[in-house]
């Protein structure tokens, strides 16, 4: 049992050493082994947004966008900035980052989802439904798109109560003269 654990630990260390040396294999000098997220600010921003600290999330994500390594990190940062600004109620900046994201990648369903939410919140329902349809075409069944669709339906077709409560009995108790 002890030998299996030793082999597992040795294999884990070899694997992590190999990950850290990827930069050397690509010809970059001064590589080092880094354990953890490659873009710490982007990671911290996402964690803060998920924890409900939108201001810190946006602040860290803006830093992460400046340090982004490649298209994938840039798109994640742009999507998170759009979502963060929505949470802050800053729909102008949210729309700006959604638009930048969708200009760079018109196949990013999260960008359509987030932009649809901006449009719902700003009562631009025709634009919202167009973005919802585009997002649903790219990722049918996505839970966040279903939530955005429900927000749209609630805004455009609010549910009206069908039951009226008869409060005459209560009125009689309050006003004995009638």
C-alpha positions in Angstrom: 0.0 0.0 0.0 2.8 2.4 0.9 4.6 1.7 -2.4 1.4 2.5 -4.4 1.0 5.8 -2.5 4.7 6.6 -3.3 4.2 5.8 -7.0 1.0 7.9 -7.1 2.8 10.9 -5.5 5.8 10.5 -7.8 3.5 10.4 -10.8 1.6 13.5 -9.6 4.8 15.4 -9.1 6.1 14.4 -12.5 2.8 15.5 -14.1 2.9 18.9 -12.4 6.5 19.4 -13.3 5.6 18.7 -16.9 2.8 21.3 -16.8 5.1 23.9 -15.5 7.7 23.2 -18.2 5.2 23.6 -21.1 6.5 27.1 -21.7 10.1 25.8 -22.1 8.9 23.3 -24.7 7.3 26.2 -26.5 10.6 28.0 -26.6 9.9 30.6 -23.9 12.8 31.4 -21.6 12.5 31.9 -17.8 9.7 29.4 -17.3 8.6 28.3 -13.9 6.3 25.9 -12.3 3.1 27.6 -11.2 0.5 25.8 -9.2 -3.0 27.4 -9.3 -4.8 29.5 -11.8 -2.8 31.0 -14.6 -4.6 34.3 -14.4 -5.1 34.9 -10.7 -7.0 38.2 -11.0 -9.5 36.6 -13.4 -9.9 33.6 -11.0 -10.4 36.0 -8.0 -12.8 38.0 -10.0 -14.9 35.0 -10.8 -14.8 33.8 -7.2 -16.0 37.2 -6.0 -18.8 37.4 -8.5 -20.0 33.9 -7.5 -19.8 35.0 -3.8 -22.0 38.0 -4.5 -19.3 40.7 -4.2 -19.9 42.3 -7.6 -17.7 45.4 -7.0 -14.6 43.3 -6.1 -15.5 40.8 -8.9 -15.6 43.5 -11.5 -12.4 45.1 -10.2 -10.4 41.9 -10.2 -11.9 40.9 -13.6 -10.8 44.2 -15.2 -7.3 43.4 -13.9 -7.6 39.8 -15.3 -8.6 41.1 -18.7 -5.4 43.2 -18.9 -3.4 40.1 -18.0 -5.4 37.7 -20.2 -3.4 34.9 -21.9 -5.2 34.2 -25.2 -8.7 34.4 -26.6 -10.3 32.0 -24.1 -9.3 34.1 -21.0 -10.3 37.3 -22.8 -13.7 35.9 -23.6 -14.2 34.7 -20.0 -13.3 38.1 -18.7 -15.6 39.9 -21.1 -18.5 37.6 -20.2 -17.8 38.0 -16.5 -17.6 41.8 -16.8 -20.9 41.8 -18.5 -22.5 39.7 -15.8 -20.8 41.7 -13.0 -22.0 45.0 -14.4 -25.5 43.6 -14.6 -25.4 42.7 -11.0 -24.2 46.2 -10.2 -27.1 47.7 -12.2 -24.7 49.4 -14.6 -26.4 48.3 -17.8 -24.4 50.7 -20.1 -21.1 49.0 -19.2 -22.6 45.6 -19.1 -23.9 46.1 -22.7 -20.4 47.4 -23.7 -18.6 44.2 -22.6 -21.3 42.0 -24.0 -21.0 43.7 -27.4 -17.2 43.4 -27.4 -17.5 39.7 -26.6 -20.0 39.0 -29.3 -18.0 41.0 -31.8 -15.0 38.8 -31.1 -17.0 35.6 -31.0 -20.6 35.5 -32.3 -20.9 31.8 -31.2 -20.6 32.6 -27.5 -24.0 31.7 -26.1 -23.2 33.2 -22.7 -22.7 36.6 -24.4 -26.2 36.4 -25.9 -27.6 35.3 -22.6 -26.1 38.2 -20.7 -27.0 40.7 -23.3 -30.6 39.5 -23.3 -30.7 40.1 -19.5 -29.4 43.7 -20.1 -32.2 44.2 -22.7 -34.8 42.7 -20.3 -33.7 45.0 -17.5 -33.8 48.0 -19.9 -37.2 47.0 -21.3 -35.8 46.4 -24.8 -37.8 43.3 -25.2 -37.5 42.8 -29.0 -33.7 42.8 -28.7 -33.9 40.5 -25.7 -36.0 37.9 -27.5 -33.6 38.0 -30.5 -30.6 37.3 -28.3 -32.4 34.6 -26.4 -33.3 32.8 -29.6 -29.6 33.1 -30.8 -28.3 31.8 -27.5 -30.8 28.9 -27.5 -29.9 28.0 -31.0 -26.2 27.8 -29.9 -26.8 25.9 -26.7 -30.3 24.4 -26.4 -31.3 23.5 -22.9 -28.7 25.7 -21.1 -30.0 26.4 -17.6 -29.0 30.1 -17.6 -30.8 30.7 -20.9 -33.9 29.1 -19.3 -33.6 31.5 -16.4 -33.2 34.5 -18.8 -36.2 33.2 -20.8 -38.3 33.1 -17.7 -37.3 36.6 -16.8 -38.4 37.7 -20.3 -41.7 35.9 -20.0 -42.3 37.5 -16.5 -41.6 40.9 -17.9 -43.6 40.7 -21.1 -46.4 38.4 -20.0 -46.8 38.9 -16.2 -49.0 36.4 -14.4 -52.2 37.9 -13.1 -53.9 36.4 -10.1 -57.1 34.6 -11.0 -58.4 34.4 -7.5 -59.9 37.3 -5.7 -59.8 37.3 -2.0 -63.1 38.3 -0.5 -62.2 40.7 2.3 -65.7 41.9 3.0 -65.8 40.1 6.3 -62.7 41.9 7.5 -64.2 45.2 6.4 -67.3 44.5 8.5 -65.1 44.0 11.6 -63.2 47.3 11.0 -66.3 49.4 10.1 -69.3 48.3 12.4 -71.4 51.2 11.1 -72.0 49.8 7.6 
